[in-house]
């Protein structure tokens, strides 16, 4: 394993664990690790620049998935626009609560449906359930993308001829 391989491996492992923690910018950590490893490995215009640009665009897309998945779930399960906003705001508030990743968006969507839209409790609960489904789907999508990106980057950096170990 080269030093670049080890640097990326550490960043990737931190990012994989961070995928499940809302305050850790997991995708950004993996991207920064990839950039650092690419520079350590001897940056070449081709193929490194297209890879890093593609990975940067994918990093932005993954961040959007993370931020809007719970709102999408609320809307998909019959929630109102207010439920989507409640889920988004609840997710931000949830950053400061134990189990806030789940409680925040769920509570935000439920509160919006009950207090602003005035839906019956069962309909409001259905929209809140959709928030949770969307949130879990977003986390699963991020995990799979982080896994694939990491495995590709590790394969790209692996060079047994220059191994430091």
C-alpha positions, 0 to 999 in steps of 0.5 A, a space after each residue: 500500500 502506498 501512502 496515498 492509498 493509506 491516506 484515502 483509506 483512512 478518510 474513506 473509513 471515517 466517511 463511511 462511519 460518518 454516513 450515519 452521523 448527521 453532523 459529519 460531512 461524510 461525502 466531503 471527507 471522502 472527497 477531500 481524502 480522494 483529492 489529497 491521495 490523488 495529489 500525493 500519488 502524482 497528479 496527472 491531467 489525464 485521467 485524474 482531472 476528469 475523475 476529480 471533476 466527476 467525483 466533485 459533481 457526485 459529491 454535490 449530488 449526494 449532498 442534495 440527496 441527504 438534504 431532501 430525502 426526508 422531504 421527498 418521503 413526506 410528499 410521496 406518502 401524501 404529505 403537504 408542502 408544509 410537511 416537506 418543510 417541517 421535515 427539513 426544519 425538523 432535520 436541522 433541529 434534530 442535529 442537536 437532539 439525541 437520535 435527532 436524525 430520526 426524531 427531527 424530520 419525523 416530528 417536524 413533518 408530523 407537527 406541520 401536518 397537524 398544526 398547519 395543514 390540520 390533517 387528521 392524526 392518521 393522515 399526518 402520521 402517514 406523512 411523517 412515516 413517509 419522512 422516515 422512509 425517505 430519510 432511510 432511503 437517502 442514508 442507504 443511497 449515500 452508503 452505497 455511493 460512498 462504498 462504490 466511490 471508495 472501492 473504485 478509488 482504492 482500486 485506482 490507487 492500489 499499486 503493489 510495486 510502490 508499497 510502503 508496507 
